Amino acid sequence: MPHQQVSQTPRRRPGFTLVELLVVIAIIGTLVGLLLPAVQSAREAARRMGCQNNLKQLGLALANNESGHGTYPPSLSWPGTSVTDATAGAVWSAQARLLPFVEELAIGAEIRRQLDVPYTDATLADGRLIAGLAMPVLLCPSEPQTEPRVDANGPYHAPLNYAVNLGTWLVLDPTTMRGGDGAFFPNSRLTPGSFRDGMSKTIALAEVKTYTPYFRNAGLGSPAIPSAPSSLCGLGGTFKTNTGHTEWVDGRAHQTGFTSTFPPLTEVICSIDGATVDVDWTNHQEAKSLSAQTAAAVTSRSSHPGLVNYVLMDGSVQTASRDIDPAVWRALSTRAGGEVASTQP
């Protein structure tokens, strides 16, 4: 029998149709859309935890500073006799004085050695300006603007997110050298006994945002505490577009402090050259006048949705929402006001 060749039709491999591919892509896109907010939320939770850990370290540093020196550091140190660079240029911040207690031993040692040198001139052995060094413990992981300020010679100032509590409004009256009612003020030498409201009822540091716009040096006589955020816009002063809280070495209110004039995350909106800007306000810089009071509305802000973190004088870390009662927020900022305040928002 002759051999017969049997022709075989090639089998078609199964595959996806265009419609099926589009359906799969749509399903994947939907799943990504559902998962992305959860991923972002988890990342923000991790960043917020890192932020709280930084504040915890600063709270412990305060306790160690008090143990080692017998007092808590001042917001700055100024004799009040002159506004020349010889006396006013070395106004190192409380945060700078705390560095030896947060494992920045080498930089802290250099600062301690150069406390009589203006912070604009203090350098490390390799010539780098101390003021231009980024300090990770002073920066919140959620903050988008952490880059130093740079000129032709390199970094000369670096920002921070954790500001000391300067109280409700008045920071310093240079005619009497009377300080404010917060946990820090110029030339303060406070001890645990100074906090009659209780260490667990007084804020030490709270979050602020870097590169904050602000007014300064209006030079009003004795400005009254404003009744509303909009009241600040008419008080005047020199407008600085975005340099608030960009100098961690500078102990002045608009750089390393906050006040409880307004609750956290309050928007203080002023119109500047046709643009709306969320601002801070300082009547006059500390150590820049022998007569004008430093009164300040420097609001606690953060990049966390709807809340700010803060650390109390006893070292415990808390959060406050934008809805906290303004009276409670102010009570938490006074060291001896006699108010009864809860640490919970």
DRENMARDO-639599 format. One record per residue: x, y, z of N, C-alpha, C in turn; residue number from 1. Coordinates in steps of 0.05 Angstrom, whole numbers. Layout:
residues N
      nx      ny      nz     cax     cay     caz      cx      cy      cz  resi
       X       Y       Z       X       Y       Z       X       Y       Z   NUM
...
END
This chain:
residues 345
      nx      ny      nz     cax     cay     caz      cx      cy      cz  resi
      17     -24       0       0       0       0      18      25       0     1
      13      42     -18      30      66     -20      27      83       6     2
      50      94      13      50     111      37      35     137      31     3
      17     144      49       1     169      46      11     189      66     4
      16     212      55      23     235      73      -2     248      83     5
      -2     251     109     -25     264     122     -17     293     129     6
     -31     311     117     -24     339     122     -36     348     149     7
     -20     361     165     -30     370     191     -32     401     191     8
     -55     410     199     -59     439     201     -46     449     227     9
     -29     469     225     -16     479     250     -37     488     270    10
     -32     479     295     -51     487     316     -45     516     324    11
     -67     530     327     -64     558     335     -60     560     365    12
     -40     575     373     -35     579     401     -56     598     413    13
     -66     591     436     -85     609     448     -72     635     456    14
     -86     657     454     -76     684     461     -98     702     470    15
     -89     726     478    -109     746     487    -119     762     463    16
    -143     768     463    -154     786     444    -149     815     453    17
    -152     833     436    -148     861     443    -167     870     465    18
    -192     860     464    -212     867     484    -203     856     511    19
    -193     831     511    -184     819     536    -161     835     548    20
    -142     843     531    -119     859     541    -128     885     553    21
    -147     898     540    -157     923     551    -171     919     577    22
    -185     898     580    -199     892     606    -179     887     628    23
    -157     872     622    -137     867     642    -123     893     650    24
    -116     909     630    -103     935     636    -121     952     654    25
    -147     952     648    -166     968     663    -167     958     692    26
    -167     931     695    -168     920     722    -143     927     738    27
    -119     925     725     -94     932     738     -94     962     746    28
    -104     979     728    -105    1007     734    -123    1013     758    29
    -146     999     759    -164    1003     782    -151     994     808    30
    -137     971     807    -124     961     831    -102     981     840    31
     -87     991     821     -66    1011     828     -79    1036     841    32
    -101    1045     829    -115    1068     840    -125    1063     868    33
    -133    1038     873    -143    1032     900    -120    1029     920    34
     -97    1019     911     -75    1014     929     -58    1039     934    35
     -57    1057     915     -39    1080     917     -44    1097     942    36
     -69    1104     948     -74    1119     973     -65    1105     998    37
     -68    1078     998     -60    1062    1021     -29    1063    1024    38
     -15    1061    1001      14    1063    1001      23    1090    1011    39
      10    1111    1000      18    1138    1008      12    1143    1038    40
     -10    1132    1047     -17    1135    1075       3    1120    1093    41
      12    1097    1084      32    1082    1099      59    1097    1100    42
      66    1109    1077      91    1125    1076      89    1149    1094    43
      67    1163    1094      64    1186    1111      64    1178    1141    44
      52    1155    1147      53    1145    1175      82    1140    1183    45
      97    1129    1165     126    1124    1172     141    1150    1175    46
     135    1170    1158     149    1196    1160     140    1210    1186    47
     115    1208    1192     105    1220    1217     119    1208    1241    48
     123    1181    1240     136    1168    1262     165    1177    1264    49
     178    1181    1241     206    1191    1242     207    1219    1253    50
     187    1235    1246     185    1263    1257     182    1262    1287    51
     164    1245    1297     160    1243    1326     185    1233    1340    52
     200    1215    1327     225    1206    1338     246    1228    1341    53
     247    1246    1321     265    1269    1323     257    1287    1347    54
     231    1291    1350     223    1308    1373     229    1294    1400    55
     226    1268    1400     233    1253    1424     262    1256    1431    56
     280    1255    1411     308    1260    1416     314    1287    1427    57
     299    1307    1416     303    1335    1426     293    1338    1454    58
     271    1324    1461     261    1325    1488     281    1313    1508    59
     293    1290    1500     314    1278    1516     338    1296    1519    60
     345    1309    1497     368    1328    1497     363    1350    1517    61
     339    1360    1519     332    1381    1538     337    1372    1566    62
     328    1347    1572     331    1336    1599     361    1333    1605    63
     376    1323    1586     405    1319    1590     420    1346    1593    64
     411    1366    1578     423    1393    1581     418    1403    1609    65
     394    1400    1619     388    1409    1646     404    1394    1667    66
     407    1368    1663     423    1352    1681     452    1360    1682    67
     462    1367    1658     491    1374    1656     497    1403    1664    68
     478    1421    1659     484    1449    1664     466    1462    1686    69
     446    1447    1695     429    1458    1716     406    1475    1707    70
     406    1482    1681     384    1498    1670     378    1489    1642    71
     356    1498    1631     350    1493    1603     362    1516    1587    72
     369    1512    1562     382    1533    1546     363    1556    1540    73
     373    1581    1537     356    1603    1529     351    1602    1499    74
     331    1617    1490     327    1619    1461     350    1632    1447    75
     363    1651    1461     388    1663    1452     400    1678    1476    76
     424    1686    1474     438    1700    1496     447    1727    1485    77
     438    1749    1499     444    1776    1490     444    1795    1515    78
     466    1810    1519     468    1827    1542     449    1851    1543    79
     439    1858    1519     420    1880    1519     433    1908    1520    80
     459    1909    1515     473    1935    1517     480    1947    1491    81
     479    1931    1470     487    1941    1443     474    1924    1422    82
     470    1935    1398     460    1920    1376     482    1917    1354    83
     506    1922    1362     528    1917    1343     534    1887    1341    84
     549    1880    1320     555    1852    1317     572    1840    1339    85
     586    1858    1354     603    1848    1376     586    1834    1397    86
     561    1843    1401     544    1830    1421     520    1816    1410    87
     510    1826    1388     485    1815    1377     490    1794    1356    88
     514    1791    1346     519    1773    1325     523    1744    1333    89
     525    1739    1360     530    1712    1369     505    1700    1382    90
     482    1707    1372     457    1698    1385     450    1669    1376    91
     466    1650    1384     462    1622    1377     435    1612    1389    92
     422    1595    1373     396    1584    1381     398    1563    1403    93
     375    1558    1415     373    1536    1434     379    1509    1420    94
     369    1506    1395     374    1481    1381     404    1477    1377    95
     418    1498    1371     447    1495    1367     460    1486    1393    96
     451    1496    1416     462    1490    1442     455    1461    1450    97
     435    1449    1438     427    1422    1445     442    1400    1429    98
     456    1408    1408     468    1388    1391     487    1369    1405    99
     502    1377    1425     519    1357    1439     503    1334    1452   100
     477    1339    1456     461    1319    1469     443    1303    1450   101
     447    1306    1424     433    1290    1405     453    1276    1386   102
     476    1269    1397     497    1254    1383     511    1269    1360   103
     506    1296    1359     522    1312    1341     545    1324    1357   104
     562    1306    1368     581    1315    1387     603    1333    1376   105
     612    1327    1352     634    1343    1340     624    1371    1334   106
     601    1373    1321     590    1399    1314     582    1414    1339   107
     570    1400    1358     563    1412    1383     586    1423    1398   108
     608    1408    1398     633    1417    1411     644    1443    1398   109
     642    1444    1372     652    1468    1358     634    1492    1364   110
     608    1487    1365     590    1509    1372     596    1519    1401   111
     599    1501    1419     605    1509    1447     631    1525    1449   112
     650    1517    1432     676    1531    1433     674    1558    1420   113
     654    1562    1402     652    1587    1387     627    1603    1393   114
     616    1599    1417     591    1614    1425     595    1644    1425   115
     619    1653    1427     624    1682    1427     630    1692    1398   116
     629    1674    1379     634    1681    1351     607    1684    1337   117
     603    1705    1321     578    1706    1306     574    1680    1290   118
     549    1670    1291     544    1645    1277     549    1646    1247   119
     550    1670    1236     556    1673    1207     585    1668    1201   120
     602    1668    1222     631    1664    1218     641    1638    1229   121
     626    1623    1244     636    1599    1257     639    1577    1236   122
     661    1563    1237     667    1542    1218     678    1517    1231   123
     677    1495    1216     690    1470    1225     719    1472    1217   124
     734    1452    1225     763    1451    1218     768    1451    1189   125
     750    1439    1173     753    1438    1144     744    1463    1130   126
     735    1483    1145     727    1509    1133     698    1512    1127   127
     683    1491    1130     654    1493    1124     640    1509    1145   128
     621    1526    1136     605    1542    1155     586    1523    1170   129
     587    1526    1197     569    1509    1213     540    1516    1206   130
     534    1541    1201     506    1549    1196     495    1536    1170   131
     513    1528    1152     504    1517    1127     500    1487    1127   132
     506    1474    1150     504    1445    1152     475    1437    1157   133
     465    1418    1142     438    1407    1146     439    1389    1171   134
     420    1392    1189     419    1376    1213     395    1358    1211   135
     399    1332    1205     376    1314    1201     357    1313    1225   136
     368    1315    1250     350    1313    1273     332    1337    1275   137
     338    1359    1260     321    1382    1261     302    1384    1237   138
     301    1363    1221     285    1363    1197     265    1341    1197   139
     240    1347    1191     218    1327    1190     219    1312    1163   140
     217    1286    1163     217    1271    1138     195    1279    1118   141
     174    1291    1128     152    1299    1111     156    1326    1098   142
     176    1341    1107     181    1368    1097     193    1367    1068   143
     180    1380    1049     190    1379    1021     213    1397    1015   144
     217    1418    1032     238    1438    1026     259    1437    1048   145
     279    1420    1044     300    1417    1065     328    1426    1055   146
     329    1436    1030     355    1444    1019     365    1469    1033   147
     392    1471    1037     404    1495    1049     401    1519    1030   148
     405    1543    1042     408    1567    1026     437    1568    1017   149
     440    1574     991     467    1572     979     474    1598     965   150
     499    1607     968     509    1629     952     533    1619     936   151
     549    1638     925     572    1630     908     592    1614     923   152
     593    1616     949     613    1601     965     602    1574     976   153
     577    1568     970     565    1543     980     543    1548    1000   154
     535    1527    1015     514    1530    1035     522    1549    1058   155
     504    1568    1064     510    1586    1086     488    1587    1107   156
     465    1575    1102     444    1573    1122     428    1548    1115   157
     419    1534    1136     403    1510    1132     377    1511    1149   158
     355    1500    1139     329    1503    1152     325    1483    1175   159
     302    1487    1189     294    1468    1210     264    1467    1211   160
     254    1445    1224     225    1441    1227     216    1440    1256   161
     234    1443    1275     227    1441    1303     235    1467    1317   162
     214    1482    1326     218    1508    1338     212    1507    1368   163
     227    1523    1383     223    1525    1411     198    1542    1418   164
     186    1535    1440     162    1549    1449     169    1575    1462   165
     161    1597    1449     167    1624    1459     143    1637    1473   166
     121    1621    1477      98    1632    1491      76    1642    1473   167
      60    1660    1484      36    1668    1470      40    1692    1451   168
      57    1711    1458      59    1735    1441      85    1750    1447   169
      88    1761    1471     113    1776    1478     136    1757    1481   170
     158    1763    1468     182    1747    1470     203    1761    1487   171
     206    1787    1483     227    1803    1497     220    1832    1497   172
     222    1845    1521     221    1874    1523     249    1883    1529   173
     263    1895    1510     291    1901    1515     296    1924    1534   174
     275    1940    1540     279    1961    1560     280    1951    1588   175
     268    1928    1593     269    1916    1620     283    1888    1619   176
     288    1878    1595     299    1851    1591     280    1829    1602   177
     254    1836    1603     234    1816    1611     228    1798    1588   178
     228    1772    1593     223    1753    1572     193    1745    1572   179
     186    1727    1553     159    1719    1549     150    1697    1569   180
     127    1686    1564     115    1667    1582     118    1638    1573   181
     135    1633    1553     139    1606    1542     160    1590    1557   182
     168    1568    1545     189    1551    1556     217    1562    1550   183
     219    1581    1532     244    1593    1524     240    1622    1520   184
     261    1638    1526     261    1666    1519     291    1675    1521   185
     298    1698    1511     326    1707    1512     336    1709    1540   186
     360    1698    1544     375    1699    1570     361    1682    1592   187
     342    1666    1585     328    1650    1605     348    1630    1618   188
     343    1624    1643     358    1603    1657     338    1587    1674   189
     319    1576    1659     297    1562    1672     305    1535    1682   190
     292    1526    1703     296    1500    1715     269    1486    1716   191
     268    1460    1723     242    1447    1725     222    1461    1744   192
     233    1474    1765     215    1488    1783     203    1513    1771   193
     213    1522    1748     201    1546    1735     175    1540    1722   194
     170    1514    1718     146    1506    1703     123    1499    1722   195
     111    1520    1733      91    1515    1754      65    1503    1742   196
      61    1505    1716      39    1491    1704      44    1461    1701   197
      69    1453    1704      76    1425    1702      91    1420    1676   198
     112    1403    1679     128    1396    1655     112    1380    1634   199
      91    1366    1643      74    1351    1625      52    1367    1614   200
      51    1393    1620      30    1411    1610      41    1434    1595   201
      67    1433    1588      80    1456    1575      96    1446    1551   202
      91    1458    1528     105    1450    1503     134    1459    1504   203
     152    1442    1495     180    1449    1492     185    1458    1463   204
     180    1441    1444     184    1447    1415     160    1437    1400   205
     153    1451    1378     132    1442    1360     141    1446    1331   206
     127    1433    1313     134    1435    1285     129    1462    1273   207
     146    1470    1254     141    1493    1237     149    1485    1209   208
     142    1501    1189     150    1496    1162     174    1513    1154   209
     191    1501    1138     214    1516    1128     206    1536    1106   210
     224    1555    1101     220    1575    1080     193    1589    1082   211
     188    1599    1106     163    1613    1112     165    1643    1106   212
     145    1654    1092     145    1683    1088     138    1697    1115   213
     149    1721    1119     143    1735    1144     148    1765    1142   214
     135    1780    1160     141    1808    1164     159    1811    1189   215
     176    1831    1189     192    1836    1212     199    1866    1214   216
     205    1874    1239     216    1901    1245     196    1923    1238   217
     171    1919    1246     151    1941    1244     158    1962    1265   218
     169    1953    1288     178    1972    1308     156    1987    1323   219
     133    1974    1326     111    1987    1341     118    1988    1370   220
     106    2007    1385     113    2011    1413     108    1986    1430   221
      82    1981    1436      75    1957    1452      51    1945    1438   222
      55    1930    1417      32    1920    1401      15    1900    1418   223
     -11    1903    1415     -30    1885    1429     -32    1859    1413   224
     -38    1838    1427     -41    1812    1414     -65    1813    1395   225
     -62    1805    1371     -83    1807    1351    -107    1789    1357   226
    -131    1799    1351    -155    1784    1356    -161    1764    1334   227
    -150    1768    1310    -155    1750    1288    -130    1750    1269   228
    -126    1729    1254    -103    1728    1236    -102    1751    1217   229
    -125    1760    1207    -126    1782    1187    -115    1808    1199   230
    -115    1811    1225    -105    1835    1238     -76    1840    1233   231
     -61    1819    1228     -32    1821    1224     -24    1836    1199   232
     -41    1834    1179     -34    1845    1153     -30    1875    1153   233
     -43    1889    1171     -41    1917    1172     -20    1928    1191   234
      -5    1910    1205      14    1918    1224      41    1927    1212   235
      45    1920    1187      69    1929    1173      94    1914    1179   236
     116    1926    1170     142    1914    1173     154    1908    1146   237
     179    1899    1146     193    1891    1122     185    1862    1115   238
     176    1858    1090     167    1831    1082     190    1815    1071   239
     194    1791    1082     214    1772    1073     199    1749    1059   240
     206    1745    1035     189    1727    1018     189    1698    1026   241
     211    1687    1036     211    1658    1041     234    1649    1059   242
     244    1666    1077     268    1658    1092     262    1651    1121   243
     237    1651    1130     232    1643    1157     238    1614    1162   244
     249    1608    1185     256    1580    1193     275    1567    1173   245
     294    1583    1164     316    1573    1146     343    1576    1159   246
     345    1584    1184     371    1588    1197     370    1575    1225   247
     377    1550    1226     375    1535    1252     394    1545    1273   248
     414    1561    1265     434    1572    1284     423    1597    1298   249
     404    1611    1286     395    1637    1295     373    1635    1315   250
     377    1646    1339     358    1643    1361     334    1661    1359   251
     331    1677    1339     308    1696    1337     282    1681    1331   252
     260    1694    1338     234    1681    1337     227    1671    1309   253
     232    1687    1289     223    1679    1262     241    1657    1250   254
     262    1650    1263     280    1629    1252     278    1603    1268   255
     277    1604    1294     278    1579    1309     257    1577    1331   256
     237    1595    1330     216    1595    1350     188    1593    1338   257
     169    1590    1356     140    1593    1349     126    1605    1373   258
     103    1617    1367      86    1627    1389      58    1616    1385   259
      42    1617    1406      15    1605    1405      -6    1626    1401   260
       1    1649    1389     -18    1670    1383     -42    1659    1368   261
     -37    1641    1349     -58    1627    1334     -54    1597    1337   262
     -75    1582    1335     -73    1552    1337     -56    1541    1314   263
     -46    1517    1316     -30    1505    1295     -45    1503    1268   264
     -30    1507    1247     -40    1505    1219     -59    1528    1212   265
     -61    1549    1229     -77    1572    1222     -65    1586    1198   266
     -81    1592    1178     -72    1607    1155     -74    1637    1161   267
     -51    1650    1160     -50    1679    1164     -46    1692    1136   268
     -68    1696    1122     -66    1704    1094     -66    1734    1091   269
     -45    1743    1077     -42    1771    1070     -38    1773    1039   270
     -46    1795    1028     -42    1800    1000     -16    1815     996   271
       2    1803     981      28    1815     976      32    1817     946   272
      32    1842     936      36    1846     907      16    1829     891   273
      -9    1829     900     -29    1815     885     -31    1785     890   274
     -13    1774     906     -13    1746     912     -21    1742     942   275
     -35    1720     947     -42    1713     975     -20    1696     987   276
     -11    1704    1011      12    1691    1023       6    1685    1052   277
      13    1661    1061       9    1653    1089      34    1661    1105   278
      32    1680    1124      55    1693    1135      57    1690    1165   279
      81    1696    1176      86    1701    1204      92    1731    1207   280
      94    1740    1232      99    1768    1237     114    1772    1263   281
     135    1788    1262     151    1795    1286     154    1825    1287   282
     147    1837    1310     148    1866    1313     176    1876    1309   283
     195    1863    1322     223    1871    1319     241    1847    1326   284
     262    1844    1311     281    1822    1317     294    1826    1344   285
     297    1804    1359     312    1805    1384     341    1814    1378   286
     352    1829    1396     380    1838    1395     385    1857    1372   287
     363    1869    1361     366    1888    1340     355    1916    1347   288
     345    1918    1372     335    1944    1382     338    1945    1412   289
     344    1968    1423     345    1972    1452     319    1981    1463   290
     299    1985    1446     273    1996    1456     248    1981    1445   291
     249    1972    1421     225    1960    1409     222    1931    1419   292
     198    1925    1428     192    1898    1438     192    1878    1415   293
     201    1854    1422     197    1831    1404     171    1817    1412   294
     150    1822    1397     125    1808    1399     121    1793    1372   295
     111    1769    1373     111    1753    1349      87    1735    1347   296
      77    1733    1322      57    1713    1316      70    1694    1295   297
      83    1674    1306      97    1654    1289      83    1627    1293   298
      68    1619    1274      49    1597    1277      62    1570    1272   299
      54    1550    1288      63    1523    1285      49    1511    1260   300
      65    1501    1242      54    1489    1217      70    1463    1211   301
      59    1447    1193      73    1422    1185      63    1414    1158   302
      77    1393    1147      69    1381    1122      52    1356    1126   303
      45    1350    1151      27    1328    1157      -2    1337    1153   304
     -18    1320    1141     -46    1329    1136     -61    1334    1162   305
     -68    1359    1168     -86    1365    1190     -75    1365    1218   306
     -49    1361    1221     -38    1360    1248      -9    1369    1250   307
      -1    1376    1274      27    1381    1280      36    1364    1303   308
      61    1357    1304      73    1343    1326      87    1362    1345   309
      87    1356    1371     102    1373    1390     111    1355    1412   310
     132    1364    1426     143    1350    1449     140    1368    1474   311
     131    1356    1496     127    1370    1521     154    1371    1536   312
     155    1387    1556     179    1390    1572     187    1364    1586   313
     167    1347    1591     174    1321    1604     184    1300    1584   314
     186    1308    1558     197    1290    1538     176    1274    1522   315
     150    1276    1530     130    1261    1516     121    1275    1490   316
     116    1260    1469     109    1271    1443      79    1269    1439   317
      67    1290    1430      38    1291    1425      32    1303    1398   318
       7    1302    1390      -2    1315    1365     -25    1334    1371   319
     -27    1354    1355     -49    1373    1357     -61    1377    1329   320
     -87    1378    1328    -100    1382    1302    -106    1412    1299   321
    -113    1420    1274    -120    1447    1269    -145    1456    1284   322
    -160    1437    1295    -185    1443    1309    -181    1446    1339   323
    -157    1445    1349    -153    1447    1378    -164    1474    1387   324
    -175    1475    1411    -185    1500    1422    -162    1520    1425   325
    -165    1544    1414    -143    1564    1416    -134    1569    1445   326
    -153    1568    1464    -146    1573    1492    -129    1550    1503   327
    -135    1526    1494    -119    1503    1503     -91    1505    1492   328
     -89    1512    1467     -62    1514    1454     -45    1536    1468   329
     -58    1558    1475     -43    1579    1489     -36    1569    1517   330
     -54    1555    1530     -48    1545    1557     -24    1526    1557   331
     -22    1510    1536       0    1491    1533      27    1505    1528   332
      25    1530    1519      50    1545    1513      61    1561    1536   333
      45    1564    1558      54    1579    1581      66    1561    1602   334
      87    1570    1615     100    1553    1635      89    1557    1662   335
      76    1580    1667      66    1586    1694      41    1603    1693   336
      23    1597    1674      -1    1613    1671     -24    1605    1689   337
     -21    1582    1702     -42    1573    1721     -66    1561    1707   338
     -65    1557    1680     -87    1545    1666     -88    1515    1670   339
    -111    1504    1667    -114    1475    1667    -118    1466    1638   340
     -98    1453    1627     -98    1446    1599     -93    1417    1594   341
    -107    1405    1576    -103    1377    1568     -82    1376    1547   342
     -65    1356    1547     -45    1353    1526     -56    1339    1501   343
     -82    1331    1503     -94    1318    1480    -112    1338    1465   344
    -110    1339    1438    -126    1357    1422    -155    1350    1424   345
END
